[in-house]
Every structure is written in structure tokens, then in C-alpha cells.
Amino acid sequence: MNSSVSPTHNGVIFDTNVLSLFARDDRLELLQTVFDSVRSQIGFFITPAVHAELTTGHKRGVFYLAGPLHLVESGQIRVLQLTKADQLFINSLPSRLATGEAEAIALCHRLRFVFVTHDRKAINYCERVGIPAIRLRSLVDRLHRAGLLTADEVEKMLT
């Protein structure tokens, strides 16, 4: 299955919602499947804020978040650290963006990574300034068309 990640992009950053929705349905492996064609050339990443959200959620009893945290512990998903330049860039972003999305946008801007998100405000910003982003809906629709998600799974993920 192809993705919209091109050879010029060497990383994908996921937001909390994307990871938690796939984890909730025990379908995290699909994230690897959708990027299989370029997986050997790219890495999977999250931001410090996303890692904190996953950790906090798990500590509060959202046990399916153990899945993405295990991927972090095993090195399959890496936590990127922000530079001072990233922090300055974040300060220039619209304040309506959540911390995880703002960090991801800053990192994607600097590193030319692709942002996979369910956040409409983040997608709109990325589209306006030319940062490559993939909407959760597009990702889920692609998986459904490939026969990897049922219509019920799609509806559950998107509602």
C-alpha cells in the first residue's frame, strides 16, 4: 500500500489522537502497513507533548495506550526533542493550536517531516503554509479501500 509520503520526506510525526484511536482498536500495526512502501527510508516520531499525553493517559487508566508507549520503548517510534529554534517557531504559531500539534508542526517545518493528525486546526495551518500533513480521515479511508479496515472500524475511529 502506498502512502502520500514522498522519498523527500524522511519522517512521520503522529499526534496523540491518531495513535490512541489505532491503539484503542488494537490496530497500531496498520500504521506500519500504510507506510510500508517507504518504511525503510523513514522513521516514526512523536513530540515530547504527545509522549507526555500518552504517558499521563496510561497512568490514569487508559490501558490501551500501553501499545503506543511500547512502540516508543522498543524504538519503533522515537520521541523528538525540540531545539531553541523550534521553540521560537512554536511561539509564532496561532495560539489555538494544542501543544502537541504546535510541537509537531515546528518539527515538521524544520525536518521536512509529514504530520499525521486528526486536528482540523493543525491541518488547516499546515495546508496554508505548505507543511506536509495527512488527515486521519484520509489515512483511514485509504486503509478501508485497501480492505484493511471494515466500515464499522472506520465509523468507530472517526466518530
Secondary structure, 3 states (H helix, E strand, C coil): CCCCCCCCCCEEEECHHHHHHHHHCCCCHHHHHHCHHHHHHCEEEECHHHHHHHHHHHHCCCHHHHHHHHHHHCCCCEECCCCHHHHHHHHHCCCCCCHHHHHHHHHHHHHCCEEEECCHHHHHHHHHHCCCEEEHHHHHHHHHHCCCCCHHHHHHHHC
